[in-house]
Structure formats: C-alpha cells, structure tokens
Amino acid sequence: MDQKKTVIVTGFEPFGEHTVNASWVAVQELKKLGLGPDINLHVAEVPVEYQAVQTLLPSLWKQHLPHLVVHVGVSGMATTVTLEQCGHNHGYLRLDNSRFCPKSRCCMEGGPDCLHSVIDMDVVCRSVNSSGLGVTVSVSKDAGRYLCDYTYYMSLYLGEGRSAFVHVPPLGNPYSPEELARALRAVVLEMLELMEHSDGTKHCMHHQ
C-alpha cells in the first residue's frame, strides 16, 4: 500500500520589528488549505533562537520522517515570494531573541560552507510564475545569515538536501495571508512533483 507522504512546513515566531511574523501567519493559512488528500501536512512554529533550532529540527525530522521539509521566513526586503537554493554554514553574527549568538559563528563546525537543496528552485519558480497565480516568485542564493539561513543549513544537513526555504514579504506588502498561503501551496506541490521525478534512488528515507 502506498503510504501518504508527510510534509512539514514551518514558520518563525515574531522578532525585531516583525511583531507579527508573516511566515507563521502564512503557514497557518496553508494548514487550513491543506496539500490534498495524499499528503500529511504538519506545521510548526520555530523560535528565533539558534539553540532552540539545534534541538527542534532533529526532533522534527526524526519524529515525522518527512519526505520534504519547507521552512518559511519573513524578509523585510522581499517583495516577492523568494525560493532559497542553499544554506550557509558561516557568518552568523546577529544576536537571536534570547540575545545569544554561536561563538563559532557557524551552524556546524567542520561542515561544508554551503549546502544545496535537491530541488531546482529555478524550475519551481518558472512553473509557479507561469501558472497565473497572481503572486510573483523569485529565486535567491543568499538566505541572509540569520535564523532563516541557519535553520535551512541544519535542515539540509539533516534531510540530505530534502529541504527548502521560502522567504515571504511582510503581510500586506504586497500580499495578504491568503495569497501567501496559496503561493506556498503551489510552491510545495511543485517541489513534490519535481522530487517525484528526480528522486528515484538518491535519497532512501530508511537508511538510519
């Protein structure tokens, strides 16, 4: 019997000037929409704290054995829904919500400088943009060296690349929570479609 695929989508708690975090609002809206009958969707709110991410992410991957994990974060500079292609190991200088910053300034001492998603974000971007959704999607290779980038790197490492990161603009600037949720839904379904066709034997879920 073909079991349902599990997908985890996370957003972040408020931080700095983002007293309402658009990412978590959009993810909660996505939860209402769902990803269809064949997919178990789990959502989680991620603290804007380096040490909490170190604890939370391994437990999410271990507990749910997801096919894909998509992290969503807010960027004050974003005007589009932005797909991040890679996560970075070094350069973490900003203090988190608990006023902490890793002494090593990196996610994983001795880890690769950069980890890439198995998903080709350019393909996802083109497909969603041509679908007439009314929300513009773009691609980036710099997730910003804060908790977004940090979380993405950790997740790419834990999931052997079966992870994605999406930056959304602040609410109403220009998109509503519902529009962001529809865009996230289209993006995640396209990612799953791509993985279906490229994944074959590359990433066995039961290797541990």
N, C-alpha and C positions, 0 to 999 in steps of 0.2 A: 504494500500500500504506500502510495506517495504521501509522505507527511507534509504538513503545512510548513512553509518556510517562516522563520522568525526574523523579524527586522526590529532593531532597536533604533529609536530616534531620540536624541537628547537636545535639550535647550539649557541655557545658563540662568542662574539667579541674577538679580539686579547687582550692578556695580557702578561705581563712579557716578557719572551724570545719567546713566541709564537706570533710573529709579523703577521703571517698568522695563523688563528685558524683552524686546520684540521676539527674540529667538524662542523663549519659553512660551510666550503667548501664541506664536505661530504653531509651535509643536502641539500645544493643547488643542488648537483648532484642527490640526491634522488628525489627531486622535479621534475627534468627532467624525471626520470624513472617512477614516479608515483607508486601508490599502487593498480592499477587496476581500472576498471570502477565502482566498487561498493563502492569505498571509496573516500570521500573528504579529500584531504591532504592539511593541512595548515602548512606553515613553518614560523618560527620567529627567529630572532637573539636576544639573551639575553645579556644585558650588564653585565660585570663582576663587578657588584655593588650590595651590599646587599639591599640597599633601593630601587633600581630600580626593583629588583626581587620581593620585597614585593608589589609593585604596579602592575607590569606586569602580574604576574601569576594569581591573582584573575580575572583580566580582560580577560585573555585568556580562562579560564575555564567558565566564565560567558557568554562571547560573543559567543563562538562556541559550548558550551555544548558537548565537545568531549567524545567519547566512551573511548579513550585512549590518554594519552599524553606521548610522549617519548622525554626525554631530552638527548642530545648528548654533551659530553665534551671531551676535549683532555687531555691526561695524558702523560707527557714526559717519564714516566717509563713504560708505556704499550707497549707490543709487539704484543698483540692480541686485538681483539675487545672484550671488557670486560663488562659483564652484571652485574650491581649492584643490589643486592637484597634488600637493605634497606638504609634509610636516617637517619642521626643522628641529634639530637637537640642541643647538647652541644659541646663546644671545638673550637669555631670559633675565632681564634687569629690573622689570617693574614689580613693585610690591603687590601682593594679592589682597583680597578682602580682609585677611587676618594679619596684614602688614608683614607677610613673610615672602621671601624670595630664596630660591635654592642657592646655596653657597657656590655650587659648581657652575651655576648659570646655565645648566643644561638639563635635559629630560633624563638622559641615561648615559652615565659615564662610560666611555668606550663604545657607545653606539654609533651607527653611521650618521653622518652630518645631516642627511636628508632621506626621508622615506617617501615613496610614491604609492599612490593608490593603484590597485589593479584596474580600476575603471578609468577609461579615457574620457576625461571631463570635456574635452573639445567636442567629442561625439555627442555626449549628453546635451551639451549646450546647444549645438546645432539642431538637434532633434526637438528639444523643447521650444526653442525660439521659432521653429517652423510650424509649430502646432496651433498657432493662433490663440495662445493662452491669454495674451494681454499683459503678461509680466515679462520683462526682459531679463535674460540670464547671460552672465558673462563668466569668464574663467580667469583665475589668478594663480600665481605660483608663490605667493607670499602671504601666509595667514597671520602675520603680524607680531610674532614673538611675544605673545602674552598667553593667557589661559586657553585661547582658541587653538593656537599653534601647538601648544604644549599637549593639550588633550588629543589633538589629531595625531601627533607623532606617537604618543603612547598607544593609541588605538590601532594605528597602522602596524605598530610593532606586535601588539597582542594578537591582531587578527590577520597577520601576514598579508597586509595590503587590502583586506576586505572591509575597508572603511572609507568614509567620505566626509568631507566637511563643507558646509554651506554657510556663507555669510549672508545675512539679510540686513536691509536698511532699517533704521528706526521706524516705528509704526507711523503710518500716515505720510511717510516721506520717501516715496510717494504711495506705498501700498497699504491696504487695510490688512488686518489679521487674516481675514478670509482669503484675500488674494494671495497672501504669502503661503497660506496652507495649501491652496490649490497648486501653487507653483512647486512647493515641496513635494506634494503628492506626485505630480508629473515627473519631477526630477528623480525621485526614489524609484518609481516604477520603470523609468527608462534605465536607471542603473541596474536594476534587477534583470531587465531584458538583456542588457549588454553582458552581464555576468553569465547568464544562461548560455549565451553563445560562445563565450571565450573561455569559460572556466574549466570545462572538461575535467582533467585530472590534476590541474595545477595545485588546487588547494583542498586537500581532504580535510573534512571537519573533524574526523575522529582519529587524528594522528596521535593524540596525547595518551 
